[in-house]
Amino acid sequence: MDFQELLKDLKKNLAEILGDQYSDFKKETKEDLEAFLETSKDKLERWTKLMANGEISLDEYEWLVKSQKDLLTLQGLQQVGVSKISLGHFKNKVIKTIVDVVKGLIF
């Protein structure tokens, strides 16, 4: 499994979510998402390999990815006044997208 290819797929899928919900703030949010992926890259790679090798389950993988949710600050959306509830929903979509993309590549 090529992790760099996985990151490209993640960025593409996250950009689609971003365009669907916050197209007016795409630049700011894209920067926040890329910062999150860069910050979490090593852990995501390690956890993805563990799941691919059968050392952790999909549920464990999802729990680990969710543990990174606080690193997803979405400062661009906060600055333009998006509510905390909407930010929380968006963060959940980001986490779900990451898990779904990885699951699709492994299973």
Buried (B, 14 or more C-beta within 10 A) or exposed (E): EEEEEBBEBBBEBBBEBBEEBBEEBEEBBBEBBBBBBEBBEEBBBEBBBBBBEEEBEEEEBBEBBBEBBEEBBBEBBBEEEBEEEBBEEBBEBBBBBBBEBBEEBBE
